[in-house]
Amino acid sequence: MERLTKHLYIISFDGLSTLDFDYISSLPNFKRFLSRASYCKNVYSVYPSLTYPAHTSIVTGKYPKNHGIVNNTLLQPNRKSPDWYWSRKYIKGSTIYDLAIDRGMTVAALLWPVTANSRIQYNMPEVFANRSWQNQATVSMLNGSPLFQFQLNRKFGFIRNGIKEPELDDFTHQSFLYTIKNKKTDIVFVHYSDLDSMRHCSGFYSKEAKDALLRHDKRLGEIIDVLKENDIKDSTVIILGDHSSMDEDKIIDLNVLLKNKGYIDVDKKGKIKSYQAIAKNCDGCAYIYLKNRDDKLLADEVYSLIYNFNRKIQCIEKIYRKDAVIRLGADPNCTFMLEAKKGFYFLDDIDQDIIRHIKPGEEDRFHNITRATHGYLPYRKNYTTVFMARGKGIKNGAVIDSMNLVDEGPTIAKLLGIELKDADGKIINEILE
């Protein structure tokens, strides 16, 4: 297959929504980019519509049920901060960057999810110290490219303030510009979290979210200018989002219900000793897992419990049984999947009220007390994301009415002259030259 571009830059603005498109189109640098770009402003994410499943779908062209990243975090009862699906080892099958490396291409990745311990040559993975004895710098080095990260931290580490935004994106951005200028790689994947973080903390339409979009516009302008200044020809730039989000103010802790009914057993300190059924949140939705997945009687009991609870509270939009979960592309190992009603989202606590109303000023991103979130069914109204592409191999001005996130991987692969043979998505040839 013919390679259509020499240098490919894939920029993920986490949480960028279709609802942002008209506004960003009026900003100077997005406007400049779109003037010669092809785009789709109605891209359906995957289910659950979370950052890690979505970014893995982008690089594999598969739904979560097939690539294996079915959530952001692992099921780890009793851990207040469960480990995330940080490592490449969790992904089933091929990724774009694996196939590109096999073809002799060089790849860089800056905080791109699920790339820890991958073969990427210049890798600063998204992974954080999740144990009291761990050091962030050491954890990052051990999971990525030590020398590359040493260079970036030496030059730009002063910008960071832990993992807080917007400082983290400012550090990532300067690292990206440095990589463009100094590494001359075939492909760079870069993940910016500023917008998503601001929406979680302050709400979808908050001033903080709008300010993040303005910062992204400034960053985009600097990227375009650096590419021009360094005379990087035959290049392609792709800008994409991974999901939208929705405002909420109520938490559902279904594990409290399951504990109260005897399906979760706890010790005197309130720690889970064992469970027959347990909920695992995906923010806007939740999985229900049974210890014995073949126990149909237990499955019916748990279904009835949740159904009858919801008749009184009206907090769950839909209960999906396993066959429907599989059709939607989510985890085939669950027994049920629950979709929250608008204004609600799920957490996994076992020592709270089943339904909690978030009080003003209670927001705490690091404890998942938020003002807006995602994870919801991707087909909900006004909940799509966007895809924009410009440069070598891309038509000027092609507009796609709608597409799926899993279509992005096969399309990106074709630009590189490679094929994702087992992808669920299709190539969007309408934007390719």
C-alpha positions in Angstrom: 0.0 0.0 0.0 1.3 3.4 -1.0 2.4 5.8 1.9 0.6 9.1 1.5 2.5 11.2 4.0 6.1 11.4 5.3 5.4 13.0 8.7 2.2 12.5 10.6 1.2 14.4 13.8 -1.9 13.2 15.7 -3.1 15.7 18.2 -5.7 14.6 20.8 -7.6 17.4 22.6 -9.2 15.2 25.3 -12.9 16.1 25.7 -13.3 18.1 22.5 -16.9 18.1 21.6 -19.1 18.7 18.6 -20.7 21.4 20.7 -17.3 23.2 20.7 -17.0 23.2 16.9 -18.7 26.5 16.1 -16.7 28.3 18.8 -13.3 26.9 17.9 -14.0 27.6 14.2 -14.1 31.3 15.1 -10.7 31.2 16.9 -7.8 32.4 14.8 -5.7 29.2 14.7 -8.4 26.7 14.5 -9.9 28.9 11.7 -6.6 28.9 10.0 -6.3 25.1 10.2 -9.8 24.5 9.0 -9.4 26.7 6.0 -7.6 24.0 4.1 -8.8 20.9 6.2 -11.2 18.1 5.8 -13.3 17.3 8.8 -16.2 15.5 10.5 -17.9 17.2 13.4 -20.1 14.3 14.4 -17.8 11.4 15.5 -19.4 8.7 17.6 -17.1 7.6 20.4 -17.0 4.0 21.8 -18.7 2.5 24.8 -17.8 3.3 27.5 -16.9 6.7 26.2 -13.8 7.1 28.3 -10.3 8.3 27.5 -8.4 5.0 27.6 -10.9 2.8 25.6 -11.3 5.7 23.1 -7.6 6.3 22.6 -7.0 2.6 22.1 -9.8 2.4 19.6 -8.1 5.3 17.7 -4.9 3.3 17.3 -6.4 -0.1 16.7 -9.7 0.7 14.8 -11.4 -1.7 17.2 -14.2 -1.5 19.8 -13.2 -2.1 23.5 -14.6 -5.6 23.4 -12.0 -6.5 20.8 -8.9 -4.5 21.9 -9.4 -5.3 25.6 -9.3 -1.8 27.2 -12.8 -1.8 28.5 -12.4 0.9 31.1 -9.9 3.6 32.3 -9.1 1.6 35.5 -8.8 -2.0 36.6 -11.2 -3.8 38.9 -9.3 -3.6 42.2 -11.7 -3.7 45.1 -10.5 -1.8 48.2 -8.1 0.4 46.3 -9.2 4.1 46.6 -7.1 4.8 43.5 -7.2 1.7 41.2 -4.4 1.3 38.7 -5.2 2.4 35.2 -4.7 0.5 31.9 -1.4 2.2 31.5 0.5 -0.5 29.7 0.6 -1.7 26.1 0.5 -5.3 27.3 -3.3 -4.9 27.9 -4.0 -4.2 24.3 -5.1 -7.2 22.2 -3.7 -7.3 18.6 -1.9 -4.7 16.5 -1.7 -0.9 16.9 -0.8 1.6 14.3 2.5 2.4 16.0 3.5 -1.3 16.2 2.9 -1.8 12.5 4.6 1.4 11.6 7.7 0.4 13.7 7.7 -3.0 11.9 7.9 -1.0 8.6 11.0 0.9 9.9 9.3 4.1 10.9 10.2 6.1 14.1 7.4 7.0 16.5 7.1 9.5 19.4 4.3 9.6 21.9 3.7 12.2 24.5 1.3 11.2 27.3 -0.7 9.1 24.8 -2.8 6.6 26.9 -2.0 2.9 27.1 1.6 3.2 25.7 3.7 2.3 28.8 6.3 -0.4 28.0 5.5 -0.2 24.3 8.1 -0.3 21.5 7.7 3.4 20.7 11.2 4.8 20.3 10.5 8.2 21.9 8.0 7.6 24.6 6.8 9.7 27.5 3.8 7.5 28.5 0.8 8.6 30.5 1.4 6.8 33.8 1.5 8.2 37.4 2.9 7.1 40.7 0.0 5.2 42.4 1.8 3.9 45.4 3.1 5.8 48.4 6.6 4.6 47.9 6.7 5.5 44.2 8.3 8.6 42.6 6.7 10.1 39.5 9.9 10.7 37.6 11.1 7.1 38.3 7.7 5.6 37.3 7.7 7.5 34.0 11.3 6.6 33.2 10.8 2.9 33.9 7.7 2.8 31.6 9.0 4.8 28.7 12.2 6.1 27.0 14.6 7.2 29.8 16.9 9.4 27.8 14.1 11.1 25.8 12.3 11.8 29.1 15.4 13.0 30.8 15.9 15.6 27.9 12.3 16.8 28.2 12.4 17.1 32.0 15.7 18.9 32.0 14.4 21.4 29.5 10.8 21.8 30.5 10.3 20.1 33.9 10.1 23.5 35.7 6.7 24.1 33.9 4.9 21.2 35.5 3.0 21.3 38.8 2.5 17.6 39.3 -0.3 16.4 37.1 -2.3 19.6 37.5 -3.7 21.5 34.5 -3.0 23.6 32.6 0.7 23.3 33.6 0.8 19.6 32.6 -0.4 20.5 29.1 2.0 23.4 28.9 4.8 20.9 29.6 3.5 18.4 27.1 3.2 21.1 24.5 6.7 22.4 24.8 7.9 18.7 24.7 5.9 18.3 21.5 7.4 21.3 19.9 10.9 20.1 20.9 10.2 16.7 19.4 9.0 18.2 16.1 12.2 20.3 15.9 14.8 17.8 17.1 13.6 14.2 16.5 12.2 14.3 12.9 10.1 11.2 13.6 7.7 9.7 11.1 4.8 9.9 13.6 4.0 11.8 16.8 1.0 11.0 19.0 0.3 13.8 21.6 -2.5 13.9 24.2 -3.6 17.2 25.8 -5.9 16.9 28.9 -6.5 20.6 29.7 -10.0 20.9 28.4 -11.2 17.6 29.9 -9.8 18.4 33.3 -11.4 21.9 33.3 -14.8 20.4 32.4 -14.5 17.8 35.1 -13.7 20.4 37.7 -15.9 23.3 36.7 -18.6 22.1 34.2 -19.1 21.8 30.5 -19.9 25.4 29.7 -17.7 26.9 32.4 -15.4 29.8 31.9 -12.5 27.5 32.8 -13.4 25.2 29.9 -13.7 28.1 27.5 -10.3 29.3 28.6 -8.9 25.9 27.9 -10.2 26.1 24.4 -8.4 29.4 24.0 -5.2 27.8 25.3 -5.6 25.0 22.8 -6.0 27.5 20.0 -2.8 29.2 21.0 -1.0 25.8 21.2 -2.3 24.9 17.7 -0.9 28.2 16.3 2.5 27.4 17.7 2.4 23.9 16.3 1.6 25.2 12.8 4.3 27.9 13.1 7.0 25.4 14.2 6.2 23.1 11.3 6.6 26.0 8.9 9.8 27.4 10.6 11.4 24.0 10.4 10.4 23.5 6.8 8.8 20.1 7.5 7.2 19.3 4.2 5.1 16.4 3.2 3.4 16.4 6.6 -0.1 15.8 7.8 -1.7 17.1 11.0 -4.8 15.4 12.5 -6.7 17.0 15.4 -9.3 14.8 17.1 -11.4 14.5 20.2 -12.1 11.2 22.1 -15.5 11.9 23.7 -17.8 14.7 24.8 -19.1 15.1 28.3 -22.2 16.1 30.2 -22.9 18.1 33.4 -23.9 16.1 36.5 -24.5 16.7 40.2 -25.5 13.3 41.6 -23.5 10.2 42.3 -24.7 6.6 42.3 -22.8 4.2 44.5 -24.4 0.8 43.6 -21.9 -1.2 45.7 -23.7 0.2 48.8 -26.9 -1.4 47.5 -25.1 -4.7 46.7 -23.4 -4.7 50.1 -26.7 -4.0 52.0 -28.3 -6.9 50.2 -25.5 -9.3 51.0 -23.8 -9.6 47.6 -20.7 -7.9 48.9 -19.1 -9.1 52.2 -17.0 -6.6 54.2 -14.8 -7.0 57.3 -15.0 -5.0 60.5 -12.9 -2.2 58.9 -15.3 -2.0 56.0 -13.0 -3.6 53.5 -14.4 -6.0 50.9 -13.6 -9.6 51.8 -15.5 -11.2 49.0 -18.3 -10.6 46.6 -20.9 -12.4 44.5 -21.7 -9.3 42.5 -19.9 -6.0 42.3 -20.2 -2.7 40.3 -17.3 -1.1 38.5 -17.9 2.4 37.4 -17.1 3.9 34.0 -18.4 7.3 35.2 -21.5 7.7 33.0 -22.1 4.0 32.9 -21.1 1.0 35.1 -20.4 -2.7 34.7 -21.9 -5.3 37.0 -19.6 -8.3 37.4 -20.6 -11.6 39.0 -17.9 -13.8 40.7 -19.6 -16.8 39.0 -20.5 -15.5 35.5 -22.5 -18.7 34.8 -24.9 -18.3 37.7 -28.1 -17.4 35.9 -30.2 -17.4 39.1 -27.8 -14.9 40.7 -27.9 -12.8 37.5 -31.7 -12.6 37.7 -31.6 -11.7 41.4 -29.2 -8.9 40.8 -31.1 -7.6 37.8 -34.3 -7.5 39.8 -32.6 -5.8 42.7 -31.3 -3.0 40.5 -34.5 -2.8 38.4 -36.7 -2.4 41.5 -34.3 0.1 43.1 -34.4 2.2 39.9 -38.2 2.2 39.8 -38.1 4.2 43.0 -35.1 6.5 42.4 -35.1 6.9 38.6 -31.4 7.3 38.3 -30.6 4.6 35.6 -31.5 5.2 32.0 -31.1 1.6 30.8 -29.9 -1.8 32.0 -28.2 -3.7 29.3 -27.9 -7.5 29.4 -24.8 -9.2 28.2 -25.9 -9.7 24.6 -26.7 -6.0 24.3 -23.3 -5.1 25.9 -21.5 -7.1 23.3 -23.4 -5.4 20.5 -22.5 -2.0 21.9 -18.8 -3.0 21.9 -18.1 -3.0 25.6 -16.7 -5.7 28.0 -18.1 -9.2 27.2 -17.0 -10.4 30.7 -19.6 -8.3 32.5 -23.1 -9.5 33.2 -24.9 -6.1 32.9 -24.1 -2.6 32.0 -26.0 0.3 33.4 -26.4 3.7 31.7 -26.9 6.6 34.1 -29.7 9.2 33.6 -28.7 12.7 32.7 -27.3 14.4 35.8 -26.1 11.2 37.4 -22.8 9.3 37.3 -21.4 6.2 39.0 -18.7 5.7 41.6 -17.7 2.5 43.5 -17.7 3.5 47.2 -19.3 1.1 49.7 -19.5 3.4 52.8 -21.6 6.3 51.4 -25.3 6.8 50.7 -26.4 5.1 47.5 -27.4 8.4 46.0 -25.2 11.5 46.8 -25.9 15.1 45.7 -22.7 17.0 45.1 -22.6 20.2 47.2 -21.2 23.5 45.9 -17.5 23.6 46.5 -17.2 19.8 47.0 -15.5 19.2 43.7 -12.4 17.1 44.0 -11.0 15.8 40.7 -8.6 13.4 42.5 -11.5 11.8 44.3 -13.8 11.8 41.3 -16.2 14.4 42.7 -16.8 16.3 39.5 -19.2 18.8 37.7 -19.1 17.1 34.3 -18.1 13.7 33.1 -18.3 11.2 30.3 -18.5 7.4 29.8 -22.1 7.6 28.6 -23.5 5.8 25.6 -22.0 7.5 22.6 -25.3 7.8 20.8 -26.8 10.2 23.2 -28.0 13.6 21.9 -25.3 16.3 21.5 -22.6 13.9 22.7 -20.3 13.4 19.6 -16.7 14.5 19.2 -14.7 15.8 16.2 -12.0 14.8 13.6 -10.0 17.2 11.5 -7.2 16.6 9.1 -5.0 18.8 6.9 -1.8 18.3 4.8 -0.2 15.7 2.6 -2.7 13.0 1.5 -5.7 14.9 2.7 -8.3 16.6 0.5 -9.0 20.3 0.9 -12.5 20.9 2.2 -14.1 17.5 2.3 -16.9 17.4 5.0 -18.1 14.0 6.4 -21.6 14.1 7.9 -20.8 11.4 10.6 -18.3 8.7 11.4 -17.3 6.4 14.2 -14.1 6.7 16.3 -13.1 3.2 15.1 -12.9 4.6 11.6 -10.0 6.8 12.5 -7.5 4.0 13.0 -7.9 2.5 9.5 -7.9 6.0 7.9 -4.7 7.0 9.7 -3.1 3.6 8.8 -3.8 4.2 5.1 -2.0 7.5 5.3 1.0 5.6 6.5 0.7 2.9 3.9 -0.2 0.2 6.4 -3.3 -1.8 7.0 -5.2 -2.6 10.2 -6.4 -6.0 9.0 -8.7 -6.9 11.9 -10.2 -3.4 12.5 -13.9 -2.9 13.2 -13.9 0.5 11.5 -13.6 1.5 7.9 -11.3 3.8 5.9 -12.8 7.2 5.4 -11.6 7.5 1.8 -13.7 10.6 1.2 -11.1 12.8 2.9 -8.0 11.1 1.3 -6.3 12.2 -1.9 
